[in-house]
Amino acid sequence: MRRTKQDSERTRQQILVAARREFARHGVTRTTLQRIAAAANVTRGAVYWHFANKRALFRAMRDQVSVPLFDDSELLGADGPDPLRAVERFLHGVIDKMVANLQTRRTFDILALKCEYVDEFRPELKRHVQSCRELMSKFARVYARARDLGELRDSIAPESAALATCVFITGLLRLWLMDDDATLLRPGVHALITSHIAALRAAVAPAGG
């Protein structure tokens, strides 16, 4: 029977769904293409038809989702009267997307906790580092504007604040993912974000002072 383009794309999507599920369950290193083929109910040859190797499959799985921080890093309102509030909304939004979208959450879990970035996967780590550099640059520009508006504490350089926020949110997300029974971090995660931004704000002069 002749396969149509629709059949081929359907098979490709089955493989990607199975790969994400198996990577999340067993880790990238321990997941073989044979395991993924079995989970997708296709032959190993079908997997190789669509993906040259496991890294190519991993990359396609990762690129299928807009991952917070790495892909979706638009700071809406950063040019408004309260740049720090724009960063705070962005950080809250990152958590909200993780909560709302299982595919996004599962993909970020694989990237953060289930993949060893060695051998053929080392270039993927370099991609993550570059994404972090780009995010830090965006934060630094917003914090520089906050400084110019008198919002940022005088003792904090915009570049230092940007690095601190990157360290804060990447560490927060890893711990959030590990806290799957919601007994450590998840109940208070939004309060922590609010506190992080509050610590960067310049002190408000007392009225009449």
C-alpha positions as CSV (number, residue, x, y, z in Angstrom):
1,M,0.0,0.0,0.0
2,R,1.4,3.4,-0.9
3,R,2.0,5.7,2.0
4,T,0.7,9.3,1.8
5,K,2.4,12.4,3.1
6,Q,-0.3,12.5,5.8
7,D,0.6,8.9,6.9
8,S,4.2,9.7,7.0
9,E,3.6,12.8,9.1
10,R,1.3,10.9,11.4
11,T,4.0,8.3,12.0
12,R,6.6,11.0,12.6
13,Q,4.3,12.6,15.3
14,Q,3.8,9.2,16.9
15,I,7.5,8.8,17.2
16,L,8.0,12.2,18.7
17,V,5.2,11.6,21.3
18,A,6.7,8.3,22.2
19,A,10.3,9.8,22.4
20,R,9.2,12.5,24.8
21,R,7.4,10.0,27.0
22,E,10.3,7.5,27.0
23,F,12.9,10.2,27.6
24,A,10.9,11.5,30.5
25,R,10.5,8.0,32.0
26,H,14.0,6.6,31.5
27,G,16.3,9.5,30.7
28,V,17.8,10.2,27.3
29,T,20.9,8.0,27.7
30,R,19.0,4.9,28.7
31,T,16.3,5.3,26.0
32,T,17.2,3.4,22.9
33,L,15.6,4.0,19.4
34,Q,14.3,0.4,19.7
35,R,12.4,1.3,22.9
36,I,11.0,4.4,21.2
37,A,9.9,2.4,18.2
38,A,8.1,-0.1,20.4
39,A,6.4,2.7,22.4
40,A,5.3,4.3,19.1
41,N,4.2,1.0,17.7
42,V,6.4,1.4,14.6
43,T,9.5,-0.4,13.3
44,R,13.0,0.8,14.1
45,G,13.4,1.3,10.4
46,A,10.5,3.8,10.5
47,V,12.3,5.7,13.2
48,Y,15.5,5.9,11.0
49,W,13.4,7.0,8.0
50,H,12.4,10.1,9.9
51,F,15.5,10.7,12.1
52,A,19.1,10.0,11.3
53,N,20.0,9.2,15.0
54,K,18.9,9.8,18.6
55,R,20.3,13.3,18.7
56,A,18.3,14.3,15.6
57,L,15.1,12.8,17.3
58,F,16.0,14.6,20.5
59,R,16.4,17.9,18.7
60,A,13.1,17.5,16.8
61,M,11.3,16.7,20.1
62,R,12.9,19.7,21.8
63,D,12.1,22.1,18.9
64,Q,8.5,21.0,18.8
65,V,7.8,22.9,22.0
66,S,8.3,26.6,22.8
67,V,10.3,26.2,26.0
68,P,10.1,29.0,28.6
69,L,13.4,30.9,29.0
70,F,15.0,29.3,26.0
71,D,12.4,30.1,23.3
72,D,9.8,32.3,24.8
73,S,11.6,35.2,26.4
74,E,9.6,38.3,25.4
75,L,9.5,40.8,28.2
76,L,6.2,42.5,27.6
77,G,5.9,46.0,29.1
78,A,9.7,46.4,29.6
79,D,9.5,49.8,27.9
80,G,6.7,50.9,30.2
81,P,6.8,52.9,33.5
82,D,7.7,49.9,35.6
83,P,10.4,47.6,33.9
84,L,10.8,45.5,37.1
85,R,7.2,44.6,37.0
86,A,7.6,43.4,33.4
87,V,10.4,41.0,34.6
88,E,8.2,39.8,37.5
89,R,5.3,39.1,35.1
90,F,7.6,37.2,32.8
91,L,8.9,35.0,35.6
92,H,5.4,34.3,36.9
93,G,4.4,33.5,33.3
94,V,7.2,30.9,33.0
95,I,5.8,29.0,36.0
96,D,2.2,29.3,34.7
97,K,3.2,27.8,31.4
98,M,4.9,24.9,33.1
99,V,1.7,24.3,35.1
100,A,-0.7,24.6,32.2
101,N,1.1,22.6,29.5
102,L,2.1,19.0,30.0
103,Q,4.1,18.8,26.8
104,T,6.1,21.9,27.8
105,R,6.6,20.7,31.3
106,R,7.7,17.2,30.2
107,T,10.2,18.7,27.6
108,F,11.7,21.1,30.1
109,D,12.0,18.2,32.6
110,I,14.0,16.2,30.0
111,L,16.2,19.1,29.2
112,A,16.9,20.0,32.8
113,L,17.0,16.6,34.6
114,K,16.9,13.7,32.2
115,C,19.8,14.4,29.7
116,E,23.5,14.0,30.1
117,Y,25.1,16.6,27.8
118,V,28.1,14.6,26.8
119,D,29.4,13.1,23.5
120,E,26.9,13.7,20.7
121,F,24.7,15.8,23.0
122,R,27.3,18.3,24.0
123,P,26.3,20.7,21.3
124,E,22.8,20.8,22.9
125,L,24.4,22.2,26.1
126,K,26.1,24.9,24.1
127,R,22.7,25.9,22.7
128,H,21.3,26.2,26.2
129,V,24.3,28.3,27.3
130,Q,23.8,30.6,24.4
131,S,20.1,31.0,25.2
132,C,21.0,31.9,28.8
133,R,23.4,34.5,27.5
134,E,20.7,36.0,25.3
135,L,18.2,36.0,28.2
136,M,20.8,37.7,30.5
137,S,21.3,40.4,27.9
138,K,17.6,41.1,27.8
139,F,17.4,41.2,31.6
140,A,20.4,43.6,31.7
141,R,18.8,46.0,29.3
142,V,15.5,46.0,31.3
143,Y,17.4,46.5,34.6
144,A,19.5,49.3,33.0
145,R,16.3,51.1,32.1
146,A,15.0,50.5,35.7
147,R,18.2,52.1,37.0
148,D,17.7,55.1,34.8
149,L,14.1,55.4,36.1
150,G,15.3,55.2,39.7
151,E,13.7,51.8,40.3
152,L,16.8,49.6,40.7
153,R,18.8,49.7,43.9
154,D,21.8,52.0,43.5
155,S,24.1,49.3,44.9
156,I,23.1,46.7,42.2
157,A,24.6,46.9,38.7
158,P,22.2,45.9,35.9
159,E,24.5,43.1,34.7
160,S,24.8,41.7,38.2
161,A,21.0,41.8,38.6
162,A,20.6,40.1,35.3
163,L,22.9,37.2,36.2
164,A,21.2,36.9,39.6
165,T,17.8,36.6,38.0
166,C,19.0,34.0,35.5
167,V,20.5,31.9,38.3
168,F,17.4,32.4,40.3
169,I,14.9,31.3,37.7
170,T,16.9,28.4,36.3
171,G,17.5,27.0,39.8
172,L,13.9,27.6,40.7
173,L,12.6,25.7,37.7
174,R,14.8,22.7,38.4
175,L,13.7,22.6,42.0
176,W,10.1,23.1,40.9
177,L,10.3,20.1,38.6
178,M,11.8,17.9,41.3
179,D,9.0,18.9,43.8
180,D,6.4,16.8,42.0
181,D,4.5,16.1,45.2
182,A,4.3,19.9,45.9
183,T,5.7,19.7,49.4
184,L,8.8,21.8,49.1
185,L,8.6,24.7,46.6
186,R,5.5,24.7,44.5
187,P,3.0,26.1,47.0
188,G,5.2,29.2,47.5
189,V,6.8,29.6,44.1
190,H,5.0,32.8,43.1
191,A,5.8,34.5,46.5
192,L,9.5,33.7,45.9
193,I,9.4,35.4,42.5
194,T,7.7,38.5,44.0
195,S,10.4,38.6,46.7
196,H,13.2,38.3,44.2
197,I,12.1,41.3,42.3
198,A,11.2,43.3,45.5
199,A,14.8,42.8,46.6
200,L,16.0,44.6,43.5
201,R,13.8,47.6,43.9
202,A,15.1,50.9,45.2
203,A,13.8,51.9,48.6
204,V,10.8,54.2,48.5
205,A,11.4,57.4,50.3
206,P,8.9,58.0,53.2
207,A,6.1,60.4,52.4
208,G,7.0,64.0,53.6
209,G,10.7,63.0,54.0
